[in-house]
Amino acid sequence: MSKTQAIETNDKNVCTATNWITTEQDLLFDLKCLIKEYYVATFTESGENLKLSFENGQSFLISVKSCN
């Protein structure tokens, strides 16, 4: 979460979904954390990609690209 904007209210600063921004790298890191909960694999970060290697020889390369 590299950029956020705070909205001043009477109670506190609030970050809403409409002004919350994430980067491709932040999202990739979050996906890595989630995937680790479900799969036993070796995770290797290579540049803008995440490589998953399983003990049975399978490998997958995951990348995240912004659409806009």
N, C-alpha and C positions, 0 to 999 in steps of 0.2 A: 504494500500500500504506500506508494511513493507520494501521492498527492491527495490531500483532502482539503475541503473547505469547511470551516466551522460556521454555523449559524448561531448568532447570539440570541438567546432567549432570556426571559426573566430568571429562570432557574439555573441553566448551565449551557455550555457549548454543546451543540448536537451535530453529529455527522449523519446525514441522511443518504439514502440510496441514490437520490437524484444527483448528488454532488460528489459521490465517492468514485475514485478512479484507481484502477490497478494497472500494473504493467504486465507485459508478457512473462517476464522473469518471475515476478511475484506469483502469478497464477501457476506457472510451471512448478515452483517450489511448493505451493499448496497442494497441487496434484501429487507430487512426490510423497508428501507426508500422508496423504490419504491412501495412496496405493500401497505404501509400506504396511498399512494396517491389514491388508487383505492378501498380499502376496509375499512369498519368501523369494527374494531375488537380490542380485547385485545391482546397485544403482550407480550409474556413472554419468556425471554432468559433462557434456562436451559442447562448449559454446552455448548456443541457444537451444540445445536439445538435451533430452534425458534418455539415456539408454538403460533398458532393463534387460538383464541377462539371467535366465533361469538355469538351474542345474542340469536340465535335460538338453541343453544346447540351444534352446530358443532364445532369440533376442528381438527386442522391439525398440524402436526409436520414436520418442514422443516429442512433438514440437507444438508450440502455441504461437499463433499469429493473430494479430488484431485485424478485425474486419473493416474498421473505419479509420 
